[in-house]
Amino acid sequence: MTGDEPMTGPQASYLQTLAREANETVPDNLTKAEASELIDRLQQTTGRGQESAGPPDTPTTGAAQSAAVDGVGPTEFGSTGEG
């Protein structure tokens, strides 16, 4: 990516979403590089895109995962072993 190519359709769409949330406008005819910079700035403004920054607060294993499957075993889905 050279950056001086026109922004992509997905960039334009995401920028419109971010700009709406930030009460800003998006200039027409941005380059890919300019769109990327504006996306970064608007993500900081809106708080979007922050979910994946840094380690998660809680792991996806352990108590939360155990609670989701607690008490569910193979025989509880109709497999009684009788036939």
NORTAPE-V11128 format. One line per field, one symbol per residue. phi: phi as a letter, one per 30 degrees, with the letter a starting at -180 (. if undefined). psi: psi as a letter, one per 20 degrees, with the letter a starting at -180 (. if undefined). burial: I if it has 9 or more other ideal C-beta (glycine too) atoms within 8 Angstrom, else O. A space follows every 50 residues. Layout:
phi->???
psi->???
burial->???
//
This chain:
phi->.djcddededdddddddddddchbccddiddeddddddeedddddcidid dcdidddbddcjedddddceicbdddcjccica
psi->phhjqqqrghggghgggghghjlrqpqqkqrgggggghggghhggiiqji hjprqqhqrjrbgggghhjpjorhiikjniiq.
burial->OOOOOOIOOOIIOIIIOIIOIIOOOIOOOIIIOIIIOIIOOIIOIIOOOO OOOOOOOOOOOOOIIOOOOOOOOOOOOOOOOOO
//
